[in-house]
Amino acid sequence: MSFQFRHAICNEVYKGWDFREACQSIRRAGYTGIEIAPFTLAEDPCTLTPGQRRECKAIMAEEGLEFVGLHWLMVSPAGLHVTTPEHSLRARSWAHIH
């Protein structure tokens, strides 16, 4: 039985790049999957519209990349902290994840 590993990379490596150009470069490099660091798409990822999310999904599909997961969820918006003793900040941080 033969098995071929598929490899993915986080788009954080391409921070500052146009998302389509990053996906094209990732695919050219031989990767088949992409992990998304949401802060690379918007300063506050919660502001990404449904249309923008659909566009990213379409670009990944067009470039032959499979979405494999999310990375660095707590980077943005600034100030998130899930282990702080401050209840309101901890609650806001967990709400961001959910």
C-alpha positions in Angstrom: 0.0 0.0 0.0 1.4 3.4 -0.9 0.5 6.6 0.8 1.4 10.1 -0.3 1.6 12.9 2.3 -0.2 16.1 1.6 1.3 19.3 2.9 -0.2 22.5 4.1 1.2 25.9 5.1 -0.1 28.8 7.0 -0.8 31.9 5.0 0.9 33.9 7.7 4.1 33.2 5.8 2.6 35.5 3.1 1.5 38.3 5.4 1.0 41.5 3.4 0.5 39.6 0.1 -2.7 39.7 -1.9 -4.6 36.5 -0.9 -4.9 35.2 -4.5 -1.2 35.7 -5.1 -0.3 34.0 -1.9 -2.6 31.0 -2.8 -1.0 30.8 -6.2 2.5 30.8 -4.7 1.5 28.2 -2.1 0.2 25.9 -4.8 3.3 26.5 -7.0 5.5 25.5 -4.1 3.7 22.1 -4.0 1.4 22.5 -1.0 -2.1 21.2 -1.3 -3.6 22.8 1.8 -3.7 26.2 3.5 -4.1 27.1 7.1 -5.5 30.6 7.6 -4.3 33.1 10.2 -7.4 35.4 10.3 -5.4 38.5 11.3 -3.7 38.4 7.9 -7.0 39.0 6.1 -8.2 41.9 8.3 -7.0 43.9 11.3 -10.1 42.7 13.1 -11.2 39.4 11.5 -14.7 39.8 12.8 -15.2 42.6 10.3 -14.8 40.2 7.3 -18.1 40.2 5.5 -19.8 37.0 4.3 -18.9 38.0 0.8 -15.2 38.4 1.6 -15.2 35.0 3.3 -16.9 33.5 0.2 -14.3 35.1 -2.0 -11.4 33.6 0.0 -13.1 30.2 -0.2 -13.5 30.5 -4.0 -9.9 31.6 -4.4 -8.7 28.6 -2.5 -10.8 26.3 -4.6 -9.7 27.9 -7.9 -6.1 27.5 -6.9 -6.5 23.9 -5.9 -6.0 24.4 -2.1 -7.8 22.7 0.7 -8.6 24.7 3.8 -7.1 22.8 6.7 -7.7 25.0 9.7 -7.2 28.3 11.5 -4.1 29.6 13.2 -3.3 32.4 15.6 -6.9 33.2 16.5 -6.0 35.4 19.5 -3.7 37.8 17.7 -6.4 40.2 16.6 -8.2 42.2 17.7 -5.6 43.3 20.1 -5.9 42.6 23.9 -7.5 39.2 23.9 -6.5 36.9 26.8 -8.3 33.7 27.8 -6.4 33.0 31.0 -6.6 36.4 32.6 -8.2 36.7 36.1 -10.3 39.6 34.7 -13.7 38.1 34.1 -14.9 40.5 31.5 -11.8 40.3 29.3 -11.7 36.5 29.6 -15.4 36.3 28.6 -14.8 38.7 25.6 -11.8 36.6 24.5 -13.7 33.3 24.6 -16.6 34.9 22.8 -14.2 35.8 20.1 -13.2 32.2 19.7 -16.8 30.9 19.6 
